[in-house]
Structure formats: structure tokens, C-alpha cells
Amino acid sequence: GDFSGINRLVFVFNHLFADQKFMTIFSLLFGAGIALVAERAEARDRSPTGLHYRRMYWLLVLGAIHAYLLWYGDILVIYSLCGLVVYWFHRRRPTTQIVIGLLMLAVSSAVYFLFGSSLPNWPEEAREGMLEGWAPSAELIAAELAAYRGSWSDQFAERAPTAAEFHTVVFLVWGFWRAGGLMVLGMALYHWGFFSAQFQPARYRWLAAVGLGLGLPIVAIGLWQHEAHGWSFEYSFFQGAQFNYWGSLLVAVGYTSLVMLWFQSGRLVALRHRLAAVGRMAFSNYIAQTLICTTLFYGFGLGWFGHAERWQQMIVVLCVWMLLLVWSPWWLARFRFGPLEWLWRTLTYGRLQPLRKTGAAGA
């Protein structure tokens, strides 16, 4: 589509401030969650290992349903697979976890640099296949547009191979090292009290200044280099991607530090409670976003796929956010968990969990 004017500004804004930053925060929190659930299980004299692997198994099942039946961009399958491995680091010392997490992140960078430097020696067919994915032909674009504007079966034929590639090749060269490494870092930050506002305000201010003061320029330099190289596959897919890969980690720490400062300040409590409700229903809201947006964009709904420009997509994003900020507190005033959180707990524990809050029938 159009890549000038406001659409270009929207892309630049998203790349600088959003792309990979929030996936980073959620991966850090997922790792923190692994450590938290294990600690709570041990405090109740339960086996944390059995509980953890049941949780990851059902997350894998539910994620696969999401990925293959609704949206190939699902992250739950990758998170569950990473969780199977990184669990074994949750008892390590935080400093050890920091080293392990950074080393895991570095593996993916090393793989990309290796692939990029060896690109001239690739078989012609493999190189052309990668180039086709980077800059698809008009025929490929038309086929994808037709599929997602068509029936569910048309979409499945397009979606299933893409999801399978994401869960195999992409997982091995990027997903495991990126998400898994961030999860281990999240365990360390959890043990240090970073996510529970236990640092002094001065330390959070310092982390916010360093994270944003270094991270955003790194991402901006990367964007400038992409432009300087004409977004060529040979540069941007390999070396060029590393600026945001690492810069986004710093920005994510900066963002989270600002949130902790906000929490400590005691300001805008009503908004904070709404955001907390959205977070408590992260699983349900994640799938809700898919259901809303596939209904808007896919052929079985309004069929906006390929029609909405970038600036119009931002309006959809803001509307979805407002909807989640309204419905999440409403739901949690009546129920103990989000609907999918309840299902996940029920499957994990193998027995029906209480859902409705006592006395909430007339709420």
C-alpha cells in the first residue's frame, strides 16, 4: 500500500516506539510468571514441576488452535515451547540468569550474522525463496489478498503453512533464543523485585533514562541504516535487524521503569486499575483481539484485509484498546478470572475451577 505522508509517519512511529518492545515486555513477564507460579506451588507443598508442565502443555494446545484456526502470528506456541526449557533456570541466581538470558539472545544474532555473511554461497533456489518472502511478487500478494478476503477454508490453506514455518524454522533461528532468553532475564528481574516496584524511585528513573536514552537512538540509527541500504534483503534481514533486536530490550526496560514510577506515585489510580484488569486477563484479551480483528478484516467478516491504510489501522488499534479497558474491569467485577484464564486453570488442575465471585450475581 501507500508508504508516504501519514502512512510513512505511522510506520516510523511504530518501528521506533512499539515494534518488538511490547513483545519484549510480555516475554520478560512470562519468565517472571514461571518463577512466581513455581514459588507459590512450593509454598503450598505442591510439585512446581508437574504444575508447570501441565500449564505449558495446555498453553501449547490452545496456542496451536489459535495459530492454525485463526491467526498464524500466534505467540503462545512459541512461549509454551520455550517454557519447557527455561523452567530449569528459575532457581538459578539472578546474576546467573542475566548471563544465561543474554547469551541466549546473542545466539540468534550470531545465527543471523552467519547466514548473512554466507548468503553469496547459498543455492540459487534457496536465495530466491527468501527474496520472494522479503519482496513478494504481485502474484503472491494477490493470492494472499484473495485467501484472506475469502472463506475460512481459503484462509486455512494460506495460514497453515505459514504457521508451521513459524513454529519450526523461525522458532529455531529466532523464536526460542529471543523469547526464551527474555524469559530468563524476566526471572532475574522478578527475583530482584523490578516488576513489583521494590526499587527506589531514583533507580527506576536511572533505568528509564538509560533504557530510553540509549535504546531509542539505537533503534533510530537502525532505521536510518535500513533507509540508507534501500531496505535490501541482503542487509536489512540480517545485520540491519539487529539494531531493533537489541535496542528494543533497552526501550522495554525503560518503559517498564516508567510504569513502576507511575505505580509508586499513586497518581491516576482509576486508569491503573483498568490497565491492571487488562493484564489480569492477558490470555483472554489476546484471543479477543484476534476475534475482533479477524471479524473486521477477514472474508467471513467485513473483509477489510488489504483495504485499510496504516493510519486507519491505528484507529482500529485505539478502538480495541478502549474496548478492552472497558470490558476487563466489568468482567473481573463479576468473575475471578478471564474466561480463557479460567479454562487454562481448569485444564491444568484437572478439575472445574470456581469462576463467578460470591455475591456478584447482581453486580
Secondary structure, 3 states (H helix, E strand, C coil): CCCCHHHHHHHHHHHHHCCCHHHHHHHHHHHHHHHHHHHHHHHCCCCHHHHHHHHHHHHHHHHHHHHHHCCCCCCHHHHHHHHHHHHHHCCCCHHHHHHHHHHHHHHHHHHHHHHHHCHHHCCHHHHHHHHHHHCCCHHHHHHHHHHHCCCHHHHHHHHHHHHHHHHCHHHHHHHHHHHHHHHHHHHHHHHHCHHHCCCCHHHHHHHHHHHHHHHHHHHHHHHHHHHHCCCCHHHHHHHHCHHHHHHHHHHHHHHHHHHHHHHHHCCCHHHHHHHHHHHHCHHHHHHHHHHHHHHHHCCCCCCCCCCCCHHHHHHHHHHHHHHHHHHHHHHHCCECCCHHHHHHHHHHHCCCCCCECCCCCCC
